[in-house]
Amino acid sequence: MRHNYRNWPILLVLGIFSTPLLIMLVFQVVDSFTLKQPGSLIPSGFTLEHFRFLWEELDTGRAGIWRVTLNTFIFATTTATVVTAIALTAGYALSRLNFPARGFFLAGLIVLHAFPTVTLIIAIFLILQILGLYDTLIGVIIVKTALELPFGIWIMKGFYDTVPWEIEMAGVQDGASRLRVWWQLVLPQVQPGLMAILIFSFLSGWSEFILPLVLAPGSDAQVLATYMQALILDDTKADFDLFKAVGLFYALPVVVIYVIFQNKLMNIYGGGSKG
Amino acid sequence: MQLDLIGFTKRFDGTPVVSGMDLSVASGEMIALLGPSGCGKSTTLFAICGIHRIDEGRLMFGERDVSGLPSQRRNVGVVFQNYALYPHMSVFDNIAFPLKVQKADKDQIRRRVGEMAELVHIETLLDRRPAQLSGGQQQRVALARALVRNPDVLLLDEPLANLDAKLRLEMRSEIRRIQQETGLTAILVTHDQVEAMSMCDRIALMNNGRIVQIDGPTRMYRDPMDKFVASFLGNPPISFVTPEDLPCFGAPKACAEIGLRPEHVGPQFGTGLTGEVRFVETQGREDLFDIALPSGRMIRSVQPAGSGLRPGQTVDWGYDAAELLCFDRQEVRL
């Protein structure tokens, strides 16, 4: 392979900027598994003690890690499923159907996508209280889903736009109903988009912090992000090694998902299928 | 199946795109909807297959009025310009799709797809994906898919536009052969006069949302109804002169313009038409001359190659008086 530029300057710059991140990651992993004298950077022995949260209750009055993990998982999967389901249909409608106020909806999507969601949090808080959904997992899921939707719909619309409309017309000519055409002929071609939205909204739900913190502060609806926050907040003497171990546990699924699906995630920037 | 379009009108946002069009296609006939872009030919095609609603008028397939029926129930086979094959399905599944929608049983599907593959010569390609096929092969698959459920009418929307010149020639005769073997009533939409003339029994030439003339290709070429038809058909195109340019020709009084086809101008028709050669285009078998008359008007002539004439030379050629086309001030043929 021929290069019309040299590789090493790029590698050097990338290396310089990545080193701090790399060091942080290394210490995250090393500290989670080792004992250390105070003030020293060099570990003095191997231990699994920091992972004790996995098999024993840390203290009374707090939800166990497995319960919290289950909460987080439910939160992330439900959000991802609902976002994907709505984005698939809404994106199709915006891309293909000519309905009243279509332009308004398109503009609204962009505005909502760019809108800083934190500014809405007071209003959402009040609404959830009135609806009786405050401090419930369901309430947080609904809010998170609503906030994720503009992005999902917009991306899906982009994928649908790349499918030639003649394919749908051909399907209709072949005698299939509009629903069947969408399901059998169009959907397979936006499948990369579907995967990308599913994974992205799952990861986004998995790492969500502000919404559960404000809208569901009780222990019943706790997720991993708020669990970690409570961990360093409560203790008079913060146990940072424990905190790092929980962090590692929290980040593991994200890493696994990225490794498995990285090709699919790249699609979101490419967009569309090649006929 | 006989097809009748009666008083068809289509509007987009209130503006009529096609107005009051009548078209009758005999059973087993292949007719071309020919015209410049924007003349309404594709609109007509989409109205026939049900993609566009028919605003006014009726569409009859034989005795059946299908004007109000949705596409799915019209039983029309369509070949789209970009073929619109389903990229995620094999060739077999593409062709089988219309039958699967009809819930035909497996054996029947296999038999029928086999027949179609044989008809369009793609028996060996059934396991491939559309992306693995050449343009001509994709075209054949699209044809097979359109034909597989025995449609009443076959519609072809610019079927050759995406093919290179050599394939276009091949598919031209292939489509014609398949249409004749199946005996289907077919409508071909095209802006290419050569396609229309070489493939179809009759041509319906459209302009501004109306049919200007319907005739067989030869008839339409030799006997155009107005100046638009005369100038649209023919390659290289016809040239127009005034009666003053041809003083020896006894033009009728009402004649405002005379059309001269390139093949009817040349030394073989005697003398009397002098002019200066401005441009010579070599086409191998023949040369195409642009000649400036003393009045400044340009006429074209096609001559066998090897005349040795150069731009700047003056020629004294003749014309075939029997083949001149006279038009009045309203551009209607006299």
Interface residues (C-beta under 8 A of the other chain):
Chain A: P164 E166 I167 M169 A170 G171 V172 Q173 D174 G175 A176 S177 R180 L185 P188 Q189 S273 K274 G275
Chain B: C49 G50 I51 P70 S71 Q72 V76 G77 V78 F80 Q81 N82 A84 L85 Y86 P87 H88 F97 P98 V101 Q102 P130 A131 R145 A146 R149
